[in-house]
Amino acid sequence: MFAIDIQDQILDKLNTLIVVLNNDGSIDYVSKSAQHLLGYKSNELLGQNWWEVTRFSKPEGEQVKNKILGIFSNQNISTQTFEHELRTSMGGRKWIRWNVSYLNEDQLVGIGYDITDNKNNERRLIENNKQLLEQNKDITDSIYYAQRIQQSILKTPEQLRETFENSFLLYKPKDIVSGDYYWFYEDDVYKYLAVVDCTGHGVPGAMMSMVANSMFKEVFINRKATEPSEILKALDEELAKSINKNQDASFNDGMDVALIRIDKTKNELSFSGAFRSLLISRGAQITELKGSRYPIGFYSGVEKQFDTETFQLQENDSLYLFTDGFIDQFGGERNKKLNKSNFKELLSSITDMNMEEQEAFLEYAFNNWKQDNDQTDDVLVIGIKI
């Protein structure tokens, strides 16, 4: 008697049930731990009562009983494991994991473990994951909508070729939307092209690119600025007005800009850069025109100096404006940045290709360098052949 009491106490502590099933489907034994787990006295669950009292419907009880009796028909199965819910005396639910095996030729013994907490945690996890998936879908849908808005303000490669006949546009956002931006414009005398790298990438960068679009319209169309260095100065002033509404506060948003102007009559290039340079390919030789060490934005209250550098163009010269996404990409055998030196070598090797071939080669070279690495940053490279 003492040993049985100890056994029942252990079963209670372990949240464990023992049930003995005859081959006619009747229950011959239920451990006393049933009262702790389910609220029923063990003698209330003997015979056919087990299949009715602990189930939420009679058909359900019959279905489970027939499933377990099916074990008797396969003598090769020593133990079978399954899970199902039981109804408590108060109408609650308990999840039990059963290990059922032969006790003798005429009986099966089932050892059941209470896994209700695990199941509840699993259900909560599934619900939380479902909510996260729904939230993620909403966010992703919003970003794709932002992408459509951004694409609507960016001109197409076909439009670029209307202004610069021999040109290519390699544009690879890191995260659907991009912080890289480009602008081109033509009047009776000049052709302008700017490549802009805004602070950040993804949504923050894209927001800055929208600001950049408004700034360029203001400076080119309303202010009618023509000198590249004056244009950068005006862009810096416009960004300060757009971002820093409180004149007593500093701001940490900005953009790097490479801006060229081509005199259509003289074929003369004028360049001004804000933390960005211009590469010119003539034959196999690469010339770099370096911009100012000041970006557009940042350094609130600092007097910045932007200079204009001129260069006499020749037929078949190629000009390359780019953000830092290409040269900062990690990859290669040592998983290092591609760097500007290697980028110059790539440009030197493709000088005899037409612009379409150059774009395809640069994209191949970028992906070949990147391999399985994540893209480090937004990528923008624009090439023009004179």
C-alpha positions as CSV (number, residue, x, y, z in Angstrom):
1,M,0.0,0.0,0.0
2,F,2.8,2.4,0.9
3,A,4.6,1.6,-2.4
4,I,1.5,2.4,-4.4
5,D,1.0,5.7,-2.6
6,I,4.6,6.6,-3.4
7,Q,4.0,5.7,-7.0
8,D,0.9,7.9,-7.2
9,Q,2.8,10.8,-5.7
10,I,5.6,10.4,-8.2
11,L,3.1,10.3,-11.1
12,D,1.4,13.5,-9.7
13,K,4.7,15.3,-9.5
14,L,5.7,14.3,-13.1
15,N,2.2,15.1,-14.5
16,T,2.0,11.6,-15.8
17,L,-0.9,9.2,-16.4
18,I,-0.9,5.4,-16.7
19,V,-3.8,3.8,-18.5
20,V,-4.2,0.0,-19.3
21,L,-6.4,-0.8,-22.3
22,N,-7.9,-4.3,-23.0
23,N,-8.1,-5.6,-26.5
24,D,-11.9,-5.1,-26.5
25,G,-11.4,-1.3,-26.0
26,S,-12.3,-1.2,-22.3
27,I,-10.1,0.5,-19.8
28,D,-8.9,-1.8,-17.0
29,Y,-6.8,0.6,-15.0
30,V,-6.2,4.4,-14.6
31,S,-3.7,5.8,-12.3
32,K,-4.8,8.1,-9.4
33,S,-2.8,10.9,-11.0
34,A,-5.9,11.4,-13.3
35,Q,-7.6,13.3,-10.5
36,H,-4.6,15.8,-10.3
37,L,-4.3,16.1,-14.1
38,L,-7.9,15.9,-15.2
39,G,-10.1,16.3,-12.1
40,Y,-11.6,12.8,-12.4
41,K,-11.3,10.0,-9.9
42,S,-9.6,7.0,-11.5
43,N,-12.7,4.7,-11.0
44,E,-14.8,7.2,-12.9
45,L,-12.8,6.5,-16.1
46,L,-12.8,2.7,-16.2
47,G,-14.6,0.6,-18.8
48,Q,-15.9,2.7,-21.7
49,N,-16.2,5.9,-19.6
50,W,-12.6,6.9,-20.6
51,W,-13.7,7.3,-24.2
52,E,-16.8,9.4,-23.3
53,V,-15.9,11.4,-20.2
54,T,-12.6,12.7,-21.3
55,R,-13.6,13.6,-24.9
56,F,-15.4,16.6,-26.3
57,S,-17.7,14.4,-28.3
58,K,-18.6,10.7,-28.5
59,P,-17.5,10.3,-32.2
60,E,-14.1,11.7,-31.2
61,G,-13.7,9.2,-28.4
62,E,-14.6,6.3,-30.8
63,Q,-12.1,7.6,-33.4
64,V,-9.3,7.7,-30.9
65,K,-10.2,4.3,-29.5
66,N,-10.2,2.7,-32.9
67,K,-6.9,4.3,-33.7
68,I,-5.3,2.8,-30.6
69,L,-6.9,-0.6,-31.1
70,G,-5.3,-0.7,-34.5
71,I,-2.0,-1.1,-32.8
72,F,-3.1,-4.6,-31.8
73,S,-3.3,-5.6,-35.5
74,N,0.4,-4.9,-36.0
75,Q,2.5,-7.1,-33.8
76,N,5.7,-5.7,-35.2
77,I,5.2,-2.3,-33.5
78,S,6.6,-2.3,-30.0
79,T,5.8,1.3,-29.1
80,Q,3.8,4.0,-30.7
81,T,3.8,7.7,-29.8
82,F,1.0,10.3,-30.4
83,E,-0.6,13.4,-29.0
84,H,-4.1,14.5,-28.4
85,E,-6.3,16.6,-26.2
86,L,-8.4,15.4,-23.2
87,R,-11.3,17.2,-21.6
88,T,-11.0,18.0,-17.9
89,S,-13.8,17.8,-15.3
90,M,-14.1,21.6,-15.5
91,G,-14.4,21.6,-19.3
92,G,-10.8,22.6,-19.8
93,R,-8.2,21.1,-22.2
94,K,-5.1,19.1,-21.5
95,W,-2.6,18.0,-24.1
96,I,-1.1,14.6,-23.4
97,R,1.7,12.9,-25.2
98,W,1.3,9.1,-25.1
99,N,3.7,6.2,-25.4
100,V,1.7,3.1,-26.0
101,S,3.2,-0.4,-25.9
102,Y,2.2,-4.0,-25.2
103,L,1.7,-5.0,-21.5
104,N,0.8,-8.6,-22.6
105,E,-1.0,-10.3,-25.4
106,D,-4.3,-8.9,-24.3
107,Q,-3.5,-5.5,-23.0
108,L,-1.8,-2.2,-23.9
109,V,-0.3,0.2,-21.5
110,G,-0.3,3.9,-22.2
111,I,2.0,6.3,-20.4
112,G,0.9,9.9,-20.9
113,Y,2.8,13.1,-20.2
114,D,1.2,16.5,-19.7
115,I,2.5,18.8,-22.5
116,T,-0.2,21.4,-22.2
117,D,2.2,24.2,-21.3
118,N,4.4,23.3,-24.3
119,K,1.4,23.3,-26.6
120,N,0.2,26.6,-25.3
121,N,3.7,28.1,-25.8
122,E,3.8,26.6,-29.2
123,R,0.4,28.1,-30.1
124,R,1.5,31.5,-28.8
125,L,4.7,31.3,-30.8
126,I,2.7,30.4,-33.9
127,E,0.4,33.3,-33.3
128,N,3.3,35.7,-32.7
129,N,5.0,34.5,-35.8
130,K,1.8,35.0,-37.8
131,Q,1.5,38.5,-36.5
132,L,5.2,39.2,-37.3
133,L,4.7,37.8,-40.8
134,E,1.6,40.0,-41.3
135,Q,3.5,43.1,-40.0
136,N,6.5,42.2,-42.2
137,K,4.2,41.9,-45.2
138,D,2.6,45.3,-44.5
139,I,6.1,46.9,-44.1
140,T,7.4,45.2,-47.3
141,D,4.3,46.3,-49.2
142,S,4.8,49.9,-48.1
143,I,8.5,49.7,-49.1
144,Y,7.5,48.4,-52.6
145,Y,5.0,51.3,-52.8
146,A,7.8,53.7,-51.9
147,Q,9.9,52.0,-54.6
148,R,7.2,52.9,-57.2
149,I,7.3,56.5,-56.0
150,Q,11.0,56.7,-56.2
151,Q,11.1,55.1,-59.6
152,S,8.6,57.7,-60.8
153,I,11.0,60.6,-60.0
154,L,14.1,58.8,-61.5
155,K,14.5,59.1,-65.2
156,T,15.0,56.0,-67.2
157,P,18.2,54.8,-69.0
158,E,16.3,55.6,-72.3
159,Q,15.8,59.2,-71.2
160,L,19.5,59.3,-70.2
161,R,20.5,58.3,-73.7
162,E,18.3,61.1,-75.1
163,T,20.6,63.6,-73.4
164,F,23.9,61.5,-73.5
165,E,23.6,59.3,-76.6
166,N,26.4,56.9,-75.6
167,S,25.8,56.1,-72.0
168,F,24.9,53.4,-69.5
169,L,23.2,53.4,-66.1
170,L,24.1,50.7,-63.6
171,Y,21.7,51.1,-60.7
172,K,21.4,48.4,-57.9
173,P,19.6,49.3,-54.7
174,K,20.6,47.3,-51.7
175,D,17.2,47.2,-50.0
176,I,14.4,47.7,-52.6
177,V,14.6,51.5,-52.4
178,S,17.8,53.4,-52.7
179,G,19.7,56.3,-51.2
180,D,21.6,56.7,-54.5
181,Y,20.1,59.3,-56.8
182,Y,20.9,60.8,-60.2
183,W,19.9,64.0,-62.0
184,F,20.5,65.2,-65.6
185,Y,19.4,68.3,-67.3
186,E,20.0,70.1,-70.6
187,D,19.6,73.6,-71.8
188,D,20.7,75.4,-75.0
189,V,24.3,75.6,-74.0
190,Y,25.1,72.9,-71.4
191,K,24.4,69.3,-70.5
192,Y,24.4,68.5,-66.8
193,L,24.7,65.2,-65.0
194,A,24.9,64.6,-61.2
195,V,25.3,61.4,-59.2
196,V,24.3,61.6,-55.5
197,D,24.9,59.3,-52.6
198,C,22.5,60.2,-49.8
199,T,23.0,59.4,-46.1
200,G,22.0,55.8,-45.4
201,H,20.3,53.3,-47.7
202,G,16.9,51.7,-47.7
203,V,14.0,53.8,-46.6
204,P,16.0,56.6,-44.8
205,G,18.3,56.9,-47.9
206,A,15.2,57.0,-50.2
207,M,13.7,59.8,-48.1
208,M,16.8,61.8,-48.6
209,S,16.8,61.1,-52.3
210,M,13.3,62.7,-52.5
211,V,14.7,65.7,-50.7
212,A,17.6,65.8,-53.3
213,N,15.1,65.7,-56.1
214,S,13.3,68.8,-54.8
215,M,16.7,70.6,-54.2
216,F,17.9,70.0,-57.8
217,K,14.7,71.3,-59.2
218,E,15.0,74.4,-57.1
219,V,18.6,75.1,-57.9
220,F,18.5,74.4,-61.6
221,I,15.0,75.6,-62.5
222,N,14.2,78.4,-60.1
223,R,17.7,79.6,-59.1
224,K,19.0,79.0,-62.7
225,A,22.5,78.3,-61.4
226,T,25.0,77.2,-64.1
227,E,28.5,77.1,-62.5
228,P,29.1,73.6,-61.0
229,S,30.7,74.9,-57.8
230,E,27.9,77.5,-57.4
231,I,25.3,74.7,-57.9
232,L,26.9,72.6,-55.0
233,K,26.9,75.7,-52.8
234,A,23.3,76.3,-53.6
235,L,22.4,72.6,-52.9
236,D,24.2,72.9,-49.5
237,E,22.1,76.0,-48.6
238,E,18.9,74.2,-49.8
239,L,19.6,71.1,-47.7
240,A,20.3,73.3,-44.6
241,K,16.9,75.0,-45.1
242,S,15.1,71.7,-45.8
243,I,16.5,69.6,-42.9
244,N,17.5,72.1,-40.3
245,K,14.3,74.0,-39.6
246,N,15.7,74.9,-36.1
247,Q,18.6,77.1,-36.8
248,D,20.0,76.5,-33.3
249,A,20.5,72.8,-33.9
250,S,23.0,70.9,-36.0
251,F,22.0,68.1,-38.4
252,N,23.7,64.9,-39.5
253,D,22.1,64.3,-42.8
254,G,23.7,64.9,-46.1
255,M,24.8,63.7,-49.5
256,D,27.9,63.3,-51.6
257,V,27.6,64.7,-55.1
258,A,29.6,64.4,-58.3
259,L,28.4,67.0,-60.9
260,I,29.6,67.6,-64.4
261,R,28.7,70.2,-67.0
262,I,29.5,69.7,-70.7
263,D,29.6,72.7,-73.0
264,K,27.9,71.4,-76.1
265,T,29.8,73.8,-78.4
266,K,33.3,73.7,-76.9
267,N,33.2,70.1,-75.7
268,E,34.6,71.4,-72.5
269,L,34.0,69.5,-69.2
270,S,33.5,71.4,-65.9
271,F,33.4,69.3,-62.8
272,S,32.7,70.0,-59.1
273,G,32.5,67.3,-56.4
274,A,31.2,67.2,-52.9
275,F,33.2,64.2,-51.4
276,R,32.9,62.5,-54.8
277,S,35.3,62.3,-57.7
278,L,35.1,61.8,-61.5
279,L,37.0,59.2,-63.5
280,I,37.9,60.0,-67.1
281,S,39.2,57.2,-69.4
282,R,41.3,58.1,-72.4
283,G,42.6,55.0,-74.1
284,A,44.0,52.9,-71.3
285,Q,44.8,55.9,-69.1
286,I,42.4,56.8,-66.2
287,T,42.4,60.4,-64.9
288,E,40.7,61.2,-61.6
289,L,39.3,64.7,-60.9
290,K,38.9,64.9,-57.1
291,G,36.1,66.9,-55.5
292,S,36.0,68.9,-52.4
293,R,36.5,67.2,-49.0
294,Y,33.2,68.7,-47.9
295,P,29.9,66.9,-48.4
296,I,26.5,68.6,-49.0
297,G,25.0,68.9,-45.5
298,F,26.7,68.0,-42.3
299,Y,29.2,70.5,-40.7
300,S,26.4,73.0,-39.9
301,G,27.9,76.5,-39.6
302,V,31.2,75.6,-41.4
303,E,32.1,77.7,-44.4
304,K,32.6,75.2,-47.3
305,Q,34.6,75.6,-50.4
306,F,33.5,73.9,-53.6
307,D,35.8,74.4,-56.7
308,T,35.1,73.9,-60.4
309,E,37.8,72.0,-62.4
310,T,37.8,72.1,-66.3
311,F,38.9,69.4,-68.7
312,Q,39.0,69.6,-72.5
313,L,37.3,66.5,-73.8
314,Q,38.3,64.5,-76.9
315,E,36.3,62.1,-79.0
316,N,36.0,58.6,-77.4
317,D,36.8,59.9,-73.9
318,S,34.7,58.1,-71.3
319,L,33.4,59.7,-68.1
320,Y,32.4,57.7,-65.0
321,L,30.3,59.1,-62.1
322,F,29.7,56.7,-59.3
323,T,28.7,56.4,-55.6
324,D,30.8,54.3,-53.2
325,G,28.7,51.2,-53.3
326,F,30.6,49.5,-56.1
327,I,34.1,50.1,-54.7
328,D,33.0,49.4,-51.0
329,Q,31.6,46.0,-51.9
330,F,33.1,43.1,-49.8
331,G,34.1,40.0,-51.6
332,G,37.0,38.3,-53.4
333,E,39.2,35.6,-52.0
334,R,40.0,37.6,-48.9
335,N,36.6,39.1,-48.4
336,K,37.8,42.7,-48.7
337,K,36.5,45.8,-50.3
338,L,36.9,46.0,-54.1
339,N,38.4,49.5,-53.7
340,K,38.9,52.4,-56.1
341,S,42.2,51.1,-57.5
342,N,40.6,47.8,-58.7
343,F,37.7,49.8,-60.0
344,K,40.0,51.9,-62.2
345,E,41.6,48.7,-63.5
346,L,38.2,47.4,-64.5
347,L,37.4,50.7,-66.3
348,S,40.8,50.7,-68.1
349,S,40.1,47.1,-69.4
350,I,36.7,48.0,-70.9
351,T,37.6,51.2,-72.7
352,D,37.2,49.7,-76.2
353,M,33.7,48.3,-75.4
354,N,30.5,50.1,-76.3
355,M,28.4,51.5,-73.4
356,E,26.0,48.6,-73.3
357,E,28.8,46.1,-73.1
358,Q,30.6,48.1,-70.4
359,E,27.4,48.0,-68.2
360,A,27.1,44.3,-68.6
361,F,30.8,43.7,-67.8
362,L,30.7,45.9,-64.7
363,E,27.6,44.2,-63.4
364,Y,29.2,40.8,-64.0
365,A,32.5,41.9,-62.3
366,F,30.5,43.2,-59.3
367,N,28.5,40.0,-58.8
368,N,31.6,37.9,-59.4
369,W,33.5,39.9,-56.7
370,K,30.5,39.8,-54.3
371,Q,29.8,36.1,-54.7
372,D,27.5,35.0,-51.8
373,N,28.1,38.1,-49.7
374,D,25.3,40.5,-49.0
375,Q,25.4,43.7,-51.0
376,T,27.2,46.2,-48.9
377,D,25.5,49.4,-50.1
378,D,23.5,50.9,-52.9
379,V,25.3,50.8,-56.2
380,L,25.2,53.5,-58.9
381,V,27.6,53.9,-61.8
382,I,26.9,56.1,-64.9
383,G,29.2,56.0,-67.9
384,I,29.2,58.4,-70.8
385,K,31.3,58.2,-74.0
386,I,32.0,61.4,-75.9
